[in-house]
Amino acid sequence: PILPGRAGLNLASLSDSELVGLLNHRNDWYSRRARLILQQRAATGRLDPTVSAQLWDMFHREKSAATQLRAVWALHVTGNLPAERLLTLLDHSEPYVRGWAVQLLGEDQAAGAEARRKFASLAASDPSPIVRLYLASALQRLPLDQRWSIAQNLMARSEDASDHNLPKLIWSGIEPLVPADPARALRLSAGSSLPQLTQWLARRAVSAGQLELIAQTILDSTSATAQLALLEGLRDGLAALGRRAAGAPPAWSALNDRIAAASEARLRETLTQVNQLFGDARALASQRAVAQDATA
């Protein structure tokens, strides 16, 4: 759009329709300033009622996500983007549009039941890590009891195990679940396809005093990967708390026998490290023998 010559930098002198035309200006300052003025006019009841239709027309007319989002942001700040319209954007073809729909639906902890169901579905099936990043961020803006299904589906996405950001952002949303419901949180950790989060959940459970639950979760798990991550979290949690010679929980004896017979060397090694922290004499002797073995 061409900036009307009479306006100069005084965009407040423009009509609402002219401001809508500036939202896609190649200079983003004009776009942001036009959006702010439209927001101010909406807040004071001076916005032309046709602006909503103009913005939706802009959204459907434009082809790129960047320009469509400018229409979405203007609709949002002028109060013309109700939840039912945002829900339709969760099925948009552009991942950034879907992501921003997640963000706006979750603002002010206001995501409704339908939005949360859709969030859980997207967490399980959306092909874009961009959308999953927005979903992980939205966890922090949901009440604790509404996070479980979304978190579980995000943690089942094994393709995100090596992602630099996603496990950390999911962690920010699930960490408070451990003290809220430790048993459920540990079940969540055992079923995770993100070993880093399995480890961190176990470590957090140590600081919450849930040694018996951790031991039972490891004992119940049939996955060597999950068992290793849980053991590593238990080891790191005990070490961080200085829990040397703290004494093993009741379920530890059965667990110790099972892991000691495992074929995976890392499992057995981590078990020995945990046993050391529990003050097990056999573990200490074993490590001492390795230290004294010149061929080791």
C-alpha positions as CSV (number, residue, x, y, z in Angstrom):
1,P,0.0,0.0,0.0
2,I,1.0,3.6,-0.7
3,L,1.1,5.8,2.3
4,P,-1.2,8.8,1.8
5,G,0.9,11.9,1.3
6,R,-1.2,14.0,3.8
7,A,-0.4,11.6,6.7
8,G,3.3,11.8,6.9
9,L,4.2,10.2,10.2
10,N,0.9,11.2,11.8
11,L,-1.0,8.0,11.2
12,A,-3.6,9.0,13.7
13,S,-5.0,11.3,11.0
14,L,-5.9,8.4,8.8
15,S,-9.2,6.6,8.6
16,D,-9.7,3.1,9.9
17,S,-9.8,1.7,6.4
18,E,-6.5,3.5,5.5
19,L,-4.9,2.0,8.6
20,V,-6.0,-1.5,7.6
21,G,-4.3,-0.8,4.3
22,L,-1.1,0.0,6.1
23,L,-1.0,-3.4,8.0
24,N,0.9,-4.9,5.1
25,H,3.3,-2.0,4.5
26,R,6.8,-3.1,3.6
27,N,8.1,-1.0,6.5
28,D,7.0,-2.8,9.6
29,W,6.9,0.4,11.7
30,Y,3.8,1.5,9.7
31,S,2.2,-1.9,10.3
32,R,2.8,-1.9,14.0
33,R,1.7,1.7,14.4
34,A,-1.4,1.2,12.4
35,R,-2.3,-1.8,14.5
36,L,-1.8,0.2,17.8
37,I,-4.0,3.0,16.6
38,L,-6.7,0.5,15.6
39,Q,-6.5,-1.1,19.1
40,Q,-6.8,2.3,20.8
41,R,-9.9,3.2,18.7
42,A,-11.5,-0.1,19.5
43,A,-10.8,0.3,23.2
44,T,-12.5,3.7,23.2
45,G,-15.5,2.6,21.0
46,R,-14.4,4.6,18.0
47,L,-13.6,1.8,15.6
48,D,-15.5,1.5,12.3
49,P,-17.7,-1.6,12.6
50,T,-16.7,-2.6,9.1
51,V,-13.0,-3.1,10.1
52,S,-13.6,-6.7,11.2
53,A,-14.9,-7.7,7.8
54,Q,-12.0,-5.8,6.2
55,L,-9.4,-7.7,8.3
56,W,-11.0,-11.1,7.6
57,D,-11.0,-10.3,3.9
58,M,-7.3,-9.4,4.2
59,F,-6.6,-12.7,6.0
60,H,-8.3,-14.8,3.3
61,R,-6.9,-12.7,0.4
62,E,-3.3,-12.9,1.5
63,K,-1.2,-16.0,0.7
64,S,1.8,-15.8,3.1
65,A,1.6,-16.6,6.8
66,A,3.5,-13.4,7.6
67,T,0.8,-11.2,6.1
68,Q,-2.1,-13.4,7.3
69,L,-0.7,-13.0,10.9
70,R,-0.8,-9.3,10.6
71,A,-4.5,-9.6,10.0
72,V,-4.9,-12.0,12.9
73,W,-3.0,-9.8,15.3
74,A,-5.1,-6.8,14.3
75,L,-8.3,-8.8,14.8
76,H,-7.1,-9.9,18.2
77,V,-6.2,-6.5,19.6
78,T,-9.4,-4.9,18.3
79,G,-11.5,-7.6,20.0
80,N,-12.7,-9.2,16.8
81,L,-11.2,-12.6,17.2
82,P,-13.5,-14.7,19.4
83,A,-12.5,-18.2,20.5
84,E,-14.8,-19.9,18.0
85,R,-13.0,-18.2,15.1
86,L,-9.6,-19.0,16.6
87,L,-10.5,-22.7,16.9
88,T,-10.9,-22.8,13.1
89,L,-7.4,-21.5,12.7
90,L,-6.0,-24.6,14.5
91,D,-6.7,-26.4,11.2
92,H,-4.9,-23.8,9.0
93,S,-2.4,-25.1,6.5
94,E,0.4,-22.7,7.8
95,P,2.1,-23.9,11.0
96,Y,2.8,-20.3,12.3
97,V,-0.9,-19.5,12.0
98,R,-1.8,-22.7,13.9
99,G,0.8,-21.8,16.5
100,W,-0.5,-18.3,17.0
101,A,-4.0,-19.7,17.3
102,V,-2.7,-21.9,20.2
103,Q,-1.0,-18.9,21.8
104,L,-4.0,-16.6,21.6
105,L,-6.5,-19.3,22.8
106,G,-4.2,-19.9,25.8
107,E,-3.9,-16.2,26.8
108,D,-4.9,-15.3,30.4
109,Q,-5.4,-19.0,31.2
110,A,-8.6,-18.8,29.2
111,A,-8.4,-21.9,26.9
112,G,-11.8,-23.6,26.9
113,A,-12.6,-27.4,26.9
114,E,-12.8,-27.6,23.1
115,A,-9.5,-25.7,22.7
116,R,-7.8,-28.1,25.2
117,R,-9.1,-31.2,23.4
118,K,-7.8,-29.8,20.1
119,F,-4.4,-29.0,21.8
120,A,-4.1,-32.6,22.9
121,S,-4.9,-33.8,19.4
122,L,-2.4,-31.5,17.8
123,A,0.2,-32.6,20.3
124,A,-0.2,-36.1,19.1
125,S,-0.5,-35.6,15.4
126,D,0.7,-32.1,14.2
127,P,3.7,-32.6,11.9
128,S,5.2,-29.3,12.6
129,P,7.7,-28.8,15.5
130,I,6.7,-25.1,15.4
131,V,3.2,-25.9,16.5
132,R,4.5,-28.3,19.1
133,L,6.7,-25.5,20.5
134,Y,3.6,-23.3,20.9
135,L,1.7,-26.1,22.6
136,A,4.6,-26.7,25.0
137,S,4.6,-23.0,25.8
138,A,0.8,-23.1,26.3
139,L,1.2,-25.7,29.1
140,Q,2.4,-23.0,31.4
141,R,-0.8,-21.1,30.9
142,L,-3.1,-24.0,31.8
143,P,-4.2,-25.1,35.3
144,L,-2.2,-28.1,36.5
145,D,-5.0,-30.6,36.2
146,Q,-5.5,-29.6,32.5
147,R,-2.0,-30.2,31.4
148,W,-1.7,-34.0,31.6
149,S,-3.1,-35.2,28.2
150,I,-1.3,-32.5,26.2
151,A,2.0,-33.2,28.0
152,Q,1.6,-36.9,27.6
153,N,1.1,-36.6,23.8
154,L,4.0,-34.1,23.4
155,M,6.3,-36.5,25.4
156,A,5.3,-39.3,23.1
157,R,6.9,-37.5,20.1
158,S,10.2,-39.3,19.8
159,E,11.3,-37.1,16.9
160,D,11.7,-34.3,19.4
161,A,14.2,-36.1,21.6
162,S,17.2,-34.3,20.1
163,D,15.5,-30.9,19.6
164,H,17.3,-28.1,21.4
165,N,14.2,-26.3,22.7
166,L,11.2,-28.6,22.9
167,P,12.1,-30.8,25.8
168,K,13.2,-27.8,27.9
169,L,9.9,-25.9,27.2
170,I,7.8,-29.0,27.9
171,W,9.7,-29.4,31.2
172,S,8.7,-25.8,32.2
173,G,5.1,-27.0,31.9
174,I,5.3,-30.4,33.6
175,E,7.7,-29.7,36.5
176,P,4.9,-28.5,38.8
177,L,3.0,-31.7,38.1
178,V,5.5,-33.8,40.2
179,P,4.7,-32.3,43.6
180,A,1.0,-32.0,42.6
181,D,0.6,-35.7,41.8
182,P,3.9,-37.6,42.0
183,A,2.6,-41.1,41.2
184,R,0.9,-39.8,38.0
185,A,4.0,-37.8,37.1
186,L,6.2,-40.8,37.4
187,R,3.9,-42.9,35.2
188,L,4.1,-40.1,32.7
189,S,7.9,-40.2,32.9
190,A,8.1,-43.9,32.3
191,G,5.9,-43.7,29.2
192,S,7.9,-40.8,27.7
193,S,9.8,-41.0,24.4
194,L,12.0,-38.1,25.5
195,P,14.6,-39.6,27.9
196,Q,15.8,-36.2,29.0
197,L,12.4,-35.5,30.5
198,T,12.2,-39.0,32.1
199,Q,15.4,-38.3,33.8
200,W,14.4,-34.8,35.0
201,L,11.1,-36.0,36.3
202,A,12.8,-38.7,38.4
203,R,15.3,-36.2,39.7
204,R,12.5,-33.8,40.6
205,A,10.7,-36.7,42.4
206,V,13.8,-37.3,44.5
207,S,13.6,-33.7,45.8
208,A,9.9,-34.3,46.5
209,G,10.8,-37.3,48.7
210,Q,9.3,-40.0,46.5
211,L,12.1,-42.6,46.5
212,E,9.7,-45.5,46.9
213,L,7.6,-44.4,44.0
214,I,10.6,-44.0,41.8
215,A,11.9,-47.5,42.7
216,Q,8.4,-49.0,42.0
217,T,8.2,-47.1,38.7
218,I,11.6,-48.5,37.6
219,L,10.5,-52.0,38.7
220,D,7.2,-51.7,36.7
221,S,8.9,-50.5,33.6
222,T,9.6,-52.9,30.7
223,S,11.7,-50.4,28.8
224,A,15.5,-50.5,29.3
225,T,15.7,-46.9,28.0
226,A,13.1,-45.7,30.5
227,Q,14.8,-47.6,33.3
228,L,18.1,-46.1,32.5
229,A,16.7,-42.5,32.4
230,L,14.9,-43.1,35.7
231,L,18.0,-44.5,37.4
232,E,20.1,-41.5,36.1
233,G,17.5,-39.1,37.5
234,L,17.5,-40.9,40.8
235,R,21.3,-40.9,40.9
236,D,21.5,-37.2,40.1
237,G,18.8,-36.3,42.5
238,L,20.4,-38.1,45.4
239,A,23.8,-36.6,44.6
240,A,22.3,-33.1,44.4
241,L,20.7,-33.5,47.8
242,G,23.8,-35.1,49.4
243,R,21.9,-38.2,50.2
244,R,24.9,-40.5,50.6
245,A,24.1,-43.5,52.8
246,A,20.5,-42.4,52.9
247,G,19.1,-45.9,52.9
248,A,17.3,-47.5,50.0
249,P,13.5,-47.6,49.9
250,P,11.6,-50.9,50.5
251,A,11.1,-51.8,46.8
252,W,14.9,-51.4,46.1
253,S,15.8,-55.0,46.9
254,A,13.7,-56.5,44.1
255,L,14.7,-53.8,41.7
256,N,18.4,-54.2,42.6
257,D,18.2,-58.0,41.8
258,R,16.5,-57.4,38.5
259,I,18.8,-54.6,37.2
260,A,21.9,-56.4,38.4
261,A,21.1,-59.2,36.1
262,A,20.3,-57.0,33.1
263,S,22.4,-57.3,29.9
264,E,22.8,-53.6,29.4
265,A,26.1,-52.5,30.9
266,R,25.0,-48.9,31.4
267,L,22.0,-50.0,33.4
268,R,24.2,-52.1,35.7
269,E,26.8,-49.3,36.0
270,T,24.2,-46.7,36.9
271,L,22.7,-49.1,39.4
272,T,26.1,-49.4,41.1
273,Q,26.3,-45.6,41.3
274,V,22.9,-45.3,42.9
275,N,23.8,-48.1,45.4
276,Q,26.9,-46.2,46.4
277,L,24.7,-43.2,47.2
278,F,22.5,-45.5,49.3
279,G,25.7,-46.7,51.1
280,D,25.6,-50.2,49.8
281,A,28.8,-52.0,50.9
282,R,29.0,-54.2,47.8
283,A,28.7,-51.3,45.5
284,L,31.5,-49.5,47.3
285,A,33.7,-52.6,47.2
286,S,33.0,-53.1,43.5
287,Q,34.0,-49.5,42.7
288,R,37.1,-49.7,44.9
289,A,38.2,-52.9,43.1
290,V,37.9,-51.1,39.7
291,A,39.9,-48.2,41.0
292,Q,42.6,-50.5,42.2
293,D,42.8,-52.6,39.0
294,A,45.7,-51.3,37.0
295,T,44.3,-53.0,33.9
296,A,40.8,-51.3,34.1
